[in-house]
Amino acid sequence: MKFFYGVLFAFVAVATAENPACPANYWTNPDGAALLCGCCAQGAPCDTKTGMCSGGCIPGYTGADCTEPTCNDVTCDESAGLCYGPNQCVCAKNYAQNENDGGCHSMRISGLKGAFSALAILITAITICGTIQHQRMKGRTVE
């Protein structure tokens, strides 16, 4: 799970680095590592010691350090996927991206629908063939 959150943080860093409203500013953590600031409002730099944005965040980001994207317009919950950019989801295993709203939907449900449809068609075909065979054999003796 730590690996997944690391990848998620990398996506946030890439998304913020490519966002023209979010200039590449850095802050230094207590270990001395330079980290990318979040998306502070009006392109303001974050605090160089804490990474916090004193003036708030640009639309699409939240949190004290403006690194948490918001997904208000898509279905991106913890069971189906994670929000990695403003209204952008990364889907979990066995989920696929919705074409309509950009959220995630379960492929298992679609697979089960297909399996039950195939089973119903197979049962219907066997029943029809059995009925036809029974009608043809009616009155005949089996040798």
C-alpha positions as CSV (number, residue, x, y, z in Angstrom):
1,M,0.0,0.0,0.0
2,K,2.9,2.3,0.7
3,F,4.1,1.8,-2.9
4,F,0.7,2.7,-4.2
5,Y,0.7,6.0,-2.2
6,G,4.2,6.7,-3.4
7,V,3.0,6.3,-7.0
8,L,0.0,8.5,-6.2
9,F,2.3,11.2,-4.8
10,A,4.4,11.0,-7.9
11,F,1.3,11.5,-10.0
12,V,0.4,14.6,-7.9
13,A,3.9,15.9,-8.3
14,V,3.8,15.5,-12.1
15,A,0.3,17.0,-12.3
16,T,1.3,20.0,-10.3
17,A,4.6,20.4,-12.2
18,E,2.8,20.5,-15.5
19,N,0.1,22.9,-14.3
20,P,0.8,26.5,-15.4
21,A,-1.3,27.8,-12.5
22,C,0.9,25.9,-10.1
23,P,4.6,27.0,-10.5
24,A,7.4,24.7,-9.4
25,N,8.3,26.0,-5.9
26,Y,10.0,23.9,-3.3
27,W,10.1,23.6,0.5
28,T,12.6,21.7,2.7
29,N,11.4,19.1,5.1
30,P,13.2,18.5,8.5
31,D,15.4,15.8,6.9
32,G,16.7,18.4,4.5
33,A,15.0,17.0,1.4
34,A,13.6,19.5,-1.1
35,L,10.0,18.7,-1.9
36,L,7.6,20.2,-4.5
37,C,5.0,22.7,-3.1
38,G,1.3,22.1,-3.7
39,C,-0.9,24.3,-5.9
40,C,-1.2,27.5,-3.8
41,A,-3.7,30.1,-4.9
42,Q,-2.6,32.8,-7.3
43,G,0.7,31.0,-8.0
44,A,2.0,32.0,-4.5
45,P,5.0,29.9,-3.2
46,C,4.4,27.8,-0.2
47,D,6.1,28.2,3.2
48,T,9.7,27.1,2.7
49,K,9.8,25.3,6.1
50,T,6.4,23.7,6.3
51,G,5.1,23.4,2.7
52,M,1.8,25.0,3.8
53,C,-0.1,27.5,1.5
54,S,-1.2,30.5,3.6
55,G,-3.5,31.9,0.9
56,G,-5.4,28.8,0.1
57,C,-5.4,26.5,-2.9
58,I,-6.2,26.8,-6.6
59,P,-9.5,25.2,-7.6
60,G,-9.2,21.4,-7.8
61,Y,-6.9,21.0,-4.8
62,T,-7.4,21.0,-1.1
63,G,-5.5,20.5,2.2
64,A,-3.2,22.8,4.1
65,D,-0.4,22.1,1.7
66,C,-2.7,22.0,-1.4
67,T,-1.5,18.6,-2.6
68,E,-4.8,16.7,-2.2
69,P,-6.8,16.8,-5.5
70,T,-10.5,16.9,-5.4
71,C,-12.8,14.7,-7.6
72,N,-16.2,16.3,-7.2
73,D,-17.4,15.7,-10.8
74,V,-16.4,12.0,-11.1
75,T,-17.2,8.8,-9.2
76,C,-13.9,8.2,-7.6
77,D,-14.4,6.6,-4.1
78,E,-12.0,4.5,-2.1
79,S,-13.6,1.2,-3.2
80,A,-13.3,1.9,-6.9
81,G,-10.3,4.2,-7.3
82,L,-8.3,7.1,-6.1
83,C,-8.3,10.8,-7.1
84,Y,-4.8,11.7,-8.5
85,G,-5.6,15.0,-10.1
86,P,-8.5,17.4,-10.3
87,N,-11.5,15.3,-11.4
88,Q,-9.1,12.5,-12.5
89,C,-9.3,9.0,-11.1
90,V,-6.9,6.0,-11.2
91,C,-9.0,2.9,-11.0
92,A,-8.3,0.0,-8.7
93,K,-7.8,-3.6,-9.8
94,N,-10.9,-5.1,-11.5
95,Y,-12.3,-1.6,-12.2
96,A,-12.3,0.3,-15.5
97,Q,-12.6,4.0,-16.4
98,N,-16.1,5.2,-17.2
99,E,-16.3,6.9,-20.6
100,N,-19.2,9.1,-19.5
101,D,-18.0,10.8,-16.3
102,G,-14.3,9.7,-16.0
103,G,-15.0,7.7,-12.8
104,C,-14.6,4.0,-12.2
105,H,-16.9,1.0,-12.6
106,S,-16.6,-2.6,-11.7
107,M,-15.7,-5.0,-14.4
108,R,-16.8,-7.9,-12.3
109,I,-20.4,-6.9,-12.5
110,S,-20.2,-6.6,-16.3
111,G,-18.5,-10.0,-16.5
112,L,-21.2,-11.6,-14.3
113,K,-23.9,-10.1,-16.5
114,G,-22.2,-11.6,-19.6
115,A,-21.7,-15.0,-18.0
116,F,-25.4,-15.3,-16.9
117,S,-26.5,-14.1,-20.3
118,A,-24.4,-16.8,-22.0
119,L,-25.8,-19.4,-19.5
120,A,-29.4,-18.4,-20.3
121,I,-28.7,-18.6,-24.0
122,L,-27.1,-22.1,-23.7
123,I,-30.0,-23.4,-21.5
124,T,-32.5,-22.0,-24.0
125,A,-30.7,-23.6,-27.0
126,I,-30.5,-27.0,-25.3
127,T,-34.2,-26.8,-24.3
128,I,-35.3,-26.0,-27.9
129,C,-33.1,-28.7,-29.4
130,G,-34.4,-31.3,-26.8
131,T,-38.0,-30.3,-27.6
132,I,-37.5,-30.6,-31.3
133,Q,-35.8,-34.0,-30.9
134,H,-38.6,-35.2,-28.6
135,Q,-41.3,-34.1,-31.1
136,R,-39.5,-35.9,-34.0
137,M,-39.1,-39.1,-32.0
138,K,-42.7,-39.2,-30.7
139,G,-44.4,-42.4,-31.8
140,R,-41.2,-44.0,-33.0
141,T,-39.7,-47.0,-31.3
142,V,-36.1,-47.0,-30.2
143,E,-34.0,-49.7,-31.7
